[in-house]
């Protein structure tokens, strides 16, 4: 337990952290990777280049300073981050290294303002928070390893099938190289894949949603090709160079953006672009379990050529007692119009939701590009849907969509 004086000192630093947080975390990562380049095999290089990791860590530090006397407030965020850590094989021995460099970064950026008393208080605080993460992650590692077909860290999987789902999205079917079964997972979860790219010094880790219902034979991930985006190195490499018969490393399923299949509350699955992948897993799971739960599948795409899984969704909906779908195309082609491939043109709007008579007490799951999620979440709130009924998934370092939205508004 932290002393009252330590808590007061840490809480007193919150205002300066709100201003200097990203400067501190930028300095932190620069020195961390200089002194421990082996950690580049764990972190997502693209998120570093975009500044996402720096922002996420700055937000986490600020939250710790603000709620250090109410750790229960931080627990949901801790669990979400711990899922990512377990999926990336972050281990207890990494925490002292991170703590040492974080304290040095605080001192380097704040200078004389970071007194010995402040650094000591933050050192004590970091130790408590690190212990919480280590404890939570230990339970997650054990659960991942002890389940049927489970394992702890990375395991070799073979690509057994590669299917082009649209002009941009391709699915990869993965089976364990040792012939074992795959563990079950909850719809909405993801796996981390790790691979080496010729000419690159470090390994690359990326997290992809599982896009099919759980089964004992294979995992399926469905990957968008990032045309012209250098930060999409892994996705593009998968599309262009990974074929049937190739091997990649995989961690066991993780993530807390999940559908509770024991409920009968109406559910809306709302996606944009490649955000369709976890929603498809949820939809197919409900169909597989012959759920009578009212389910509405809403998807936004630019047009039919890049809209993946049209047939699979249609076939799945047809299996369901209370399933329906709605497609919104931003810029449909003449062929899309001729085939009647979509229901609405343009963007998902408040009027579309009103026309559907959406239920305020239903559960909503949202996944897609950040601007898309911001808009949908804000709109649902305006229509009277409670915050606790809205669930969303963002791939990359954790962000608070609502805070991001408020920052844009301000």
C-alpha positions in Angstrom: 0.0 0.0 0.0 1.2 3.5 -0.8 1.5 6.0 2.0 -0.7 9.1 2.1 2.3 11.3 1.5 3.3 9.4 -1.6 -0.3 9.5 -2.9 -0.4 13.3 -2.3 2.9 13.9 -4.1 1.9 11.8 -7.1 -1.5 13.4 -7.4 0.1 16.8 -7.2 2.1 16.0 -10.4 -1.0 15.4 -12.5 -1.3 18.9 -13.9 2.2 19.0 -15.2 1.8 15.5 -16.6 -1.2 16.7 -18.6 1.1 19.2 -20.2 4.4 17.4 -20.4 3.2 13.8 -20.7 3.9 13.1 -24.4 7.3 14.9 -24.1 8.2 12.5 -21.3 7.0 9.4 -23.1 8.7 10.4 -26.3 12.0 10.7 -24.4 11.3 7.5 -22.6 10.8 5.4 -25.7 13.9 6.9 -27.4 16.2 6.0 -24.6 14.5 2.7 -23.9 15.1 1.4 -27.4 18.6 2.9 -27.5 19.6 1.0 -24.4 17.5 -2.1 -25.0 17.0 -2.6 -28.7 15.8 -6.1 -28.1 12.5 -4.6 -27.0 11.9 -3.5 -30.5 10.9 -7.2 -31.1 7.9 -6.6 -28.9 6.6 -3.1 -29.7 4.6 -2.1 -32.8 7.0 0.1 -34.9 4.1 1.7 -36.8 2.5 2.9 -33.6 5.8 4.4 -32.5 6.1 6.3 -35.8 2.5 7.6 -35.6 3.0 8.7 -32.0 0.1 6.5 -30.8 2.2 4.6 -28.3 3.6 7.8 -26.8 0.2 9.3 -26.4 -1.3 6.1 -24.9 1.5 5.8 -22.3 1.1 9.5 -21.5 -2.6 9.1 -20.9 -2.0 6.0 -18.7 0.6 7.9 -16.6 -1.8 10.8 -16.2 -4.6 8.5 -15.2 -2.3 6.8 -12.6 -1.5 10.2 -11.1 -5.2 11.2 -11.0 -6.6 7.9 -9.6 -3.7 6.5 -7.6 -5.9 6.6 -4.5 -8.7 4.8 -6.4 -7.0 1.9 -8.1 -10.4 0.2 -8.7 -11.1 3.0 -11.3 -8.0 2.0 -13.2 -8.7 -1.8 -13.2 -10.7 -2.0 -16.5 -7.9 -0.2 -18.3 -5.3 -2.4 -16.6 -7.1 -5.5 -17.8 -7.4 -4.2 -21.3 -3.7 -3.4 -21.5 -2.8 -6.7 -19.8 -4.6 -8.6 -22.6 -2.4 -6.8 -25.1 0.7 -7.5 -22.9 -0.1 -11.2 -22.6 -0.7 -11.4 -26.3 2.7 -9.8 -27.0 4.5 -12.0 -24.5 5.5 -9.1 -22.2 7.1 -10.6 -19.1 7.8 -9.6 -15.4 11.5 -9.0 -16.2 10.5 -6.2 -18.6 8.9 -4.1 -15.9 12.0 -3.0 -14.0 13.6 -1.9 -17.2 10.6 0.1 -18.2 10.3 1.7 -14.7 14.0 2.7 -14.6 13.7 4.5 -18.0 10.4 6.1 -17.2 11.7 7.7 -14.0 14.8 8.9 -15.9 12.5 10.4 -18.6 10.5 12.2 -16.0 13.7 13.7 -14.5 15.1 14.6 -17.9 12.0 16.5 -19.1 11.0 18.1 -15.8 14.5 18.9 -14.7 14.8 20.5 -11.3 11.0 20.4 -10.9 11.3 16.6 -10.5 12.7 16.6 -7.0 14.2 13.6 -5.4 11.0 13.4 -3.4 8.8 13.3 -6.5 11.0 10.7 -8.2 11.0 8.5 -5.1 7.2 8.8 -4.9 6.8 7.9 -8.6 9.2 5.0 -8.2 7.1 3.6 -5.3 3.9 4.2 -7.3 5.3 2.5 -10.4 6.3 -0.5 -8.3 2.7 -0.9 -7.0 1.2 -0.6 -10.5 3.7 -2.9 -12.1 2.9 -5.6 -9.4 -0.8 -5.2 -10.4 0.0 -5.8 -14.0 2.3 -8.7 -13.3 -0.3 -10.4 -11.2 -3.1 -9.9 -13.7 -0.9 -11.1 -16.6 0.3 -14.1 -14.7 -3.4 -15.3 -14.4 -3.9 -14.6 -18.1 -0.7 -16.6 -19.1 -1.9 -19.5 -16.9 -5.4 -19.4 -18.4 -4.0 -19.4 -21.9 -1.7 -22.3 -21.3 -4.1 -24.5 -19.3 -7.1 -24.4 -21.7 -7.5 -27.3 -24.1 -5.1 -26.8 -27.0 -3.6 -23.8 -25.2 0.0 -22.6 -24.8 1.7 -19.7 -23.1 3.8 -17.6 -25.5 4.3 -17.9 -29.3 3.6 -21.1 -31.2 4.2 -22.0 -34.9 1.2 -22.1 -37.1 1.0 -23.0 -40.8 -1.0 -21.0 -43.4 -3.3 -23.8 -44.8 -5.6 -21.5 -46.9 -5.4 -18.0 -48.3 -8.7 -16.5 -49.6 -9.2 -13.1 -51.3 -12.4 -11.7 -49.8 -12.4 -8.3 -51.6 -10.0 -6.1 -53.5 -8.4 -5.1 -50.2 -9.1 -7.9 -47.7 -7.6 -11.4 -47.7 -8.2 -14.2 -45.2 -5.5 -16.5 -43.8 -6.5 -19.8 -42.3 -4.0 -20.9 -39.7 -3.4 -24.4 -38.2 -0.9 -25.4 -35.5 2.3 -26.8 -37.2 2.4 -29.6 -34.6 -1.1 -30.9 -35.6 -2.7 -30.0 -32.3 -6.2 -28.5 -31.9 -6.7 -24.8 -31.4 -8.2 -23.4 -28.2 -11.7 -22.0 -28.1 -12.1 -18.2 -28.0 -14.8 -15.7 -27.3 -16.2 -13.9 -30.4 -14.5 -10.5 -30.7 -11.0 -11.6 -29.5 -7.8 -11.3 -31.5 -4.4 -13.1 -31.9 -0.9 -11.6 -32.3 1.1 -12.9 -35.2 4.9 -12.5 -35.2 7.1 -12.7 -38.3 10.4 -11.6 -39.7 10.6 -9.5 -42.9 13.6 -9.9 -45.1 15.9 -6.9 -44.8 14.4 -5.8 -41.4 16.5 -6.2 -38.3 13.7 -6.7 -35.8 10.7 -9.0 -35.6 7.2 -7.6 -36.2 4.1 -8.2 -34.1 0.6 -7.4 -35.2 -2.8 -8.1 -33.6 -5.7 -9.2 -35.8 -9.2 -10.1 -34.9 -10.4 -13.6 -35.4 -13.0 -13.4 -38.1 -14.8 -16.8 -37.7 -16.6 -18.6 -35.0 -14.5 -20.6 -32.6 -13.7 -24.1 -33.7 -11.0 -26.7 -32.8 -9.4 -26.8 -36.3 -8.2 -23.4 -37.3 -7.9 -19.7 -36.7 -8.9 -17.3 -39.4 -7.7 -13.7 -39.6 -8.8 -11.3 -42.4 -6.2 -8.6 -43.2 -6.6 -5.4 -45.1 -3.9 -4.4 -47.6 -2.7 -0.9 -46.7 -2.1 0.6 -50.1 0.6 3.3 -50.1 0.9 3.2 -46.3 4.4 2.4 -45.1 3.1 1.7 -41.6 1.2 -1.2 -43.1 4.3 -3.2 -43.6 3.1 -6.4 -41.9 -0.3 -6.4 -43.5 1.2 -5.7 -47.0 3.8 -8.4 -46.4 1.1 -11.0 -45.5 -0.8 -10.1 -48.7 2.3 -10.2 -51.0 4.6 -12.7 -49.6 2.9 -15.1 -47.2 1.3 -18.1 -48.9 -0.1 -21.5 -48.2 2.5 -23.7 -46.6 4.4 -20.8 -44.9 4.8 -20.6 -41.1 4.2 -17.7 -38.8 4.2 -17.5 -35.0 0.9 -16.9 -33.1 -0.1 -16.2 -29.5 -3.3 -17.6 -27.9 -6.5 -15.5 -28.3 -6.8 -12.4 -26.1 -8.9 -9.3 -25.7 -11.9 -8.0 -23.8 -14.0 -6.7 -26.7 -16.3 -9.7 -26.5 -19.9 -10.7 -27.0 -21.6 -12.3 -24.1 -23.5 -15.1 -25.7 -25.4 -16.0 -22.5 -27.5 -12.9 -22.9 -30.7 -12.5 -24.9 -30.6 -8.7 -25.2 -30.9 -7.4 -28.8 -27.5 -6.7 -30.3 -26.3 -4.4 -33.0 -23.0 -5.2 -34.7 -21.8 -2.0 -36.5 -18.7 -1.9 -38.5 -16.8 0.1 -41.1 -14.2 -1.3 -43.5 -12.0 -4.1 -42.0 -13.7 -3.5 -38.7 -16.1 -6.1 -40.0 -13.8 -8.9 -38.8 -14.7 -9.2 -35.1 -18.4 -8.5 -35.9 -18.4 -11.5 -38.3 -17.0 -13.7 -35.5 -19.9 -12.5 -33.3 -22.5 -13.0 -36.0 -21.3 -16.5 -36.9 -21.1 -17.5 -33.3 -24.8 -16.5 -32.7 -25.8 -18.4 -35.8 -23.8 -21.5 -34.8 -25.4 -21.5 -31.4 -28.9 -21.1 -33.0 -29.5 -18.1 -30.9 -33.0 -16.5 -31.2 -31.4 -13.2 -30.0 -32.5 -10.2 -32.2 -29.3 -9.3 -34.2 -28.8 -6.5 -36.6 -25.6 -6.4 -38.7 -24.7 -3.0 -40.0 -21.7 -2.4 -42.3 -20.4 0.6 -44.1 -18.0 0.3 -47.1 -16.9 2.5 -49.9 -18.5 0.2 -52.5 -19.1 -3.4 -53.4 -15.6 -4.1 -54.7 -14.0 -3.6 -51.3 -16.9 -4.9 -49.3 -15.7 -8.3 -47.9 -17.8 -11.3 -46.8 -21.1 -10.3 -48.5 -22.1 -13.8 -49.3 -20.9 -15.2 -45.9 -22.9 -12.6 -44.0 -26.0 -13.3 -46.1 -25.8 -17.0 -45.6 -25.2 -16.5 -41.9 -28.2 -14.2 -41.5 -30.4 -16.7 -43.4 -29.5 -19.3 -40.7 -30.8 -17.0 -37.9 -34.2 -16.7 -36.5 -34.0 -13.0 -35.8 -31.1 -11.7 -37.9 -31.1 -8.8 -40.4 -28.5 -6.7 -42.2 -28.0 -3.2 -43.5 -25.3 -2.1 -45.9 -24.3 1.5 -46.5 -22.1 2.3 -49.5 -20.3 5.7 -49.6 -19.8 5.6 -53.4 -21.5 2.7 -55.0 -20.7 1.6 -58.5 -23.2 1.2 -61.3 -22.9 -2.6 -60.8 -23.7 -2.1 -57.1 -26.8 -0.2 -58.0 -27.8 -2.8 -60.7 -27.4 -5.7 -58.2 -29.1 -3.9 -55.3 -26.0 -4.7 -53.3 -26.6 -2.0 -50.6 -29.5 -0.5 -48.7 -28.4 3.2 -48.2 -26.0 5.5 -50.1 -23.6 7.8 -48.4 -22.8 7.4 -44.7 -24.5 5.9 -41.6 -26.6 8.7 -40.3 -28.9 9.5 -37.4 -31.9 9.3 -39.7 -30.9 5.7 -40.7 -30.9 4.7 -37.1 -34.1 6.4 -36.4 -35.8 4.7 -39.4 -34.6 1.4 -38.0 -36.2 2.2 -34.6 -33.1 1.1 -32.8 -33.6 0.0 -29.2 -32.0 2.1 -26.5 -31.6 -0.8 -24.2 -29.9 -3.0 -26.8 -26.2 -3.8 -26.8 -24.0 -2.1 -29.4 -20.6 -3.2 -30.7 -18.7 -0.8 -32.9 -15.4 -1.4 -34.8 -13.8 0.5 -37.7 -11.6 3.5 -38.4 -11.3 5.9 -35.4 -13.3 8.7 -37.1 -16.1 6.2 -37.9 -16.2 5.0 -34.3 -16.2 8.5 -32.9 -19.2 9.4 -35.0 -21.2 6.2 -34.3 -20.6 6.4 -30.6 -21.5 10.0 -30.4 -24.6 9.5 -32.5 -25.8 6.5 -30.3 -25.4 8.7 -27.3 -27.5 11.4 -28.8 -30.2 8.8 -29.5 -30.3 7.9 -25.8 -28.2 4.7 -25.7 -26.4 4.5 -22.4 -22.6 4.6 -22.4 -22.4 1.1 -20.7 -24.3 -0.4 -23.6 -21.8 0.7 -26.2 -18.7 -1.4 -26.7 -15.9 -0.6 -29.2 -12.6 -2.0 -30.3 -9.6 0.0 -31.4 -6.4 -1.7 -32.6 -3.2 -0.2 -31.4 -2.4 1.4 -28.1 -5.5 2.0 -26.0 -7.3 5.3 -26.5 -10.4 6.8 -25.0 -12.7 7.5 -28.0 -14.9 9.9 -25.9 -11.9 11.9 -24.8 -10.6 12.0 -28.3 -13.9 13.3 -29.5 -14.0 15.9 -26.8 -10.5 17.1 -27.8 -11.7 17.5 -31.4 -14.7 19.4 -30.3 -12.6 21.7 -28.1 
